Structures are given as structure tokens and as C-alpha cells.
Amino acid sequence: MNLYKNKIDSDAFSNLHFFIEDNHDEGSVFTFHQGRPHALDQLRSIFKEVPEIYNLLKEETYIVTRKANAETLKAAYMPHFDNYDSTILIPILVPDSDFNGDIVLWEKARRYPSNVYFHLLTKILFQNKLVSWLLVKTYLNNNKFKRYKIKPGQFVIFNGYVDLHFNLHIDKSERVSLLIHNNKTFKDSFIVKLIEGYSKYWASQLNKVKK
């Protein structure tokens, strides 16, 4: 996990707010920006002076905006591994609260999968309902988990492929974040395509609940 401070100036941050207003689907928790070239162009313009982000904005980049609040509890406490080994998390709005949706992360919770079957099996092992429930219930007493308080204007880059992570719930107001994923492993695998398809389906169901 690498934390970057003082990289996003006030103009870029203001334009990031406009990006959310222009591109996030109204009433949704998650908005996926694949197939939206204008969104990619906007982000490249916003982050042109931030090479750590700009250089990772590509046509194949998996870009998601996330809006969560006290009514979207199902968007929290979902420990998981990504299908990508590079994730940029940029908070845009963070509630002033003890429970503000902060990310909780266990670095290198699994070794780097050498094949897609190990990837699938470890996702099943860590992300089934029973194990997820146990991880969430015990994370405060597990020194492998760390809560990261990332402020608006800062961002972090981490390896979501091996770092197990989830968000805390939000007890008031709304949290808005931009997530930029790169380097999908086993990208041509049917299994990975199926996993990603299910993730989008789950998000779409959550969006319907929020609406």
C-alpha cells in the first residue's frame, strides 16, 4: 500500500467532482465506465499533472465510481480479492464520522496465484459467507488487518489481487470514491470473465436496492 499526499491540486480535485456529477449513474452505488471513451478522456485531462495516476489510465483500465451511504450496508464488509494487481483508490467525499467507509486491508493475504484455478479456489475460500463473516467479526483483533484513513486529495495504490480488502459501513452522510484497476490477470480465462460478470451482476442488484 502506497499513500500519496499533495499530488492532486485544488483545480484537479474540483474537476473530479464535476466528473462524478457528469458520469455517475444517478441513484446507483457503483457505476462502471468501460466503453465510455469520454470518461477516460476526462480523467486523463484531470490527472495530466499526476503521473502516478495518468500513466495508469489506459483503454483497458477498469474504472468504477462508488457512492455509498448508511442505506447501502450491503456495499460494506465484503472481504475480497480483485482480478487486477493494481488498484488506485481516490476518495472524493469522506463523511466526518467514526464509521465513514474507510478501507480495511490485509496485505499479502494470499501468495500470487500461479494459475487461474488457485485464483478461483482462494477467492471461494476467503469470500464465502461464513469465512467473510468470521473475518469481519475478528478483524479488530487480527493485527494483519489495517484500517487506512485516506483523506480527499490523497490517494493510495495497492495490489488488490493479493491484498484482501473491504470497506467499513457508513453511519451518516455519503462517501464517494474513484477506483482505477489495471493489469487483469488471466484476462482471457473464461473463469475470470465469469467472476467479473458475477461481480457486475451483484453490483447491479445492489444498485436496484438503493434506488
N, C-alpha and C positions, 0 to 999 in steps of 0.2 A: 504494500500500500504506500503510495507516494502522494503526499499532500502538497498542493501548490497554492501559495498565497500571493496576493498583489500582482497577479498576472492579467486579470480581467479589469480593464479600466471602466470608468463610470459610463462612458458612451456605449461601449460594447455591452455592458450589463443592461443598460436601458433598452438597447436594441433587442436583447434577448427576451425581455418582457414583451416587446411587440411581436417577436417571433411566436411566442406562446399564444398570444391573442389571435394571431393570424392563422395558426396551423393546428392548434389542439382542437380535437373534435369536442364540441360543446356537450357537457354532461357526462363525458367519459373519464374513467380513471387513466386508461392507457390509450395513447394514440401512436400508431406505427407509421413511420414516414417513408417506408420503402415505396419506390415508384412515384415519388414526389420530387422531381428534379429541382423545382423552385425552392423547396425546403432546404435541400443540400446547398444550393447556391446562396441562400440567405445565411446559413450558418458559416459558410466559407467567408462570406463578407464580414460577418460579425467577429469571427476569430482570426482574421488575417494577420493580426499582430500577436497572436498567441500560438507559436509554432507547436507547442505540446499538444494542442487540440487540432489546429489547422491541418497539420501533416497526417492526421488520422481521420480526416473527413474525405471519404472516397465513395465511388458509386456503389460499392458493395457494402458499405458501412450500414450496420443495423442501428437505426436511430429511433428512440422512443421518448415521448414526453409522458410524464406521470403527474397526475393531480390526485391527492388523497386527503381525506379529512376524517372526522370522527365517525362518519357514516360508512366508511369503506374499510371496516375492520378486516375483511377477508383479503385485503391487499397487504396486510401485515402478518408477521410471524409465519413466513413461508420459507424456511431454510432451503436453499437450492444452489446448484452449480449452473453456471451459464454454459452455452455451447460455444462461447468465444473466450479467447485467452487474454483479451484486452478490453477493459471496461472503464470508461470515463464517467464519473458521476459529478454533475454540476447542479448544486441546489440553487434555486431561484427565489423561492419563498420558503421560510422555515418558521413555524409557529414559535412564539415565546412561551414555551411550556416544557415541563419535565418529560412529557411524552409527546415528542414532536416529529416522530417518524424517522429518527436517526438510524443509520445503517449499523448493523452489528455483524462483525466479520471474524471468521476463524481462518487465519492464513494457513495455506497448505494443509487443508483438512484431508486431502487425498493426494497421492502421488499423481504425476501427469499420466493420464491414460495412454497406454501404448497402442490400444486398438479400440474400436467403437463399442465392442461388447463389454469391455471393462468400464467404459464411459457410461453405458446404459445400466449395468449392474450396480455401480456405485451411486448413480442417481436414484435408482429404485431403493437401495439400501438407506440412503440418507433422507430421501424425500417422501417416503411413505408416511401415512398419517400418524402411526404410532411413534416412529422414531422422531419425526418432526415435533410432535407434542412433547416428547421427552427432552429434546434439545432445547426447545423454548422454555420449558419448565425449569431446566437446570442451568441455563446459560449464565445466570448471575453468579453461580458457584463454580463455573468452569473457567479457569484462567486462560483457556485457549481462545475464548471469545473476547472481543474488544469492541466497545461502542465508540464510534467516531462522530464527533460533533463538528460537522463541516458547515461553515457559515456561508451565506450568499456572497458571491465574489471570489470564493475559493473553489477548488475542485480537487478530486482525487483520481488517480489511475491505479487500478488493481487488476489482478488476474482472477476473474470470476470463474475461470474454468477449474481451478484447483482450490480457490478460496470459498468456503461455504459462507453464505451471507443471507441476511434477511433484514427487514425493516421493523422497527418498533411501531406500535399503534400511535394514533394522534388523538388527543383528547379535546382539542379545540382548534379552531381556525383551519387553515389548509396548507399543505406542503406541496410545492411544485418543483419538479426536478427534470433535468435533461440527462438522458443516458445514451452514450455512444459506444457501440460494441464493434470490435474488429477481430479479424483472424478466426473465422469459424473453423473449428477442427472437424475433420471428416465431412467436409461440406457436401460431398457428392453421395454420402451414405443415405440410403433410404431411412435408416433408423433415426439419424439426426433430423432429417426433413420431417419425419413423423413427430418427433419430440417438439420441434419448433412449431409445427402445425397445431399440436395439442396446446402448447403454451398460448398461442394466439386465440385458440378457441376458448380457453379458460378466461383469458383477459376479456374477450368479447362478452362472455356470460356475466362477468363482474361489472362490465360497463352497463349492461342491461339492468342489473340490480340497482346500480347507482341512479340511473335515470328514473 
